[in-house]
Amino acid sequence: MSGFIDKIKHKAEAVSAAIDNELTVLEGAGGDDPLADHDESNEAEASS
């Protein structure tokens, strides 16, 4: 039974590490927020 519990703990740690990795990648990714309010006049000035 102890071996089974150890397997579950290791799998949970692996899942937690994968989630932390994905969140770190997503936090570092810039890009455009499609839900943000965009001011079109500011975007036109920035592109020129």
Order of alpha helices (4+ residues) and beta strands (2+ residues): alpha-alpha
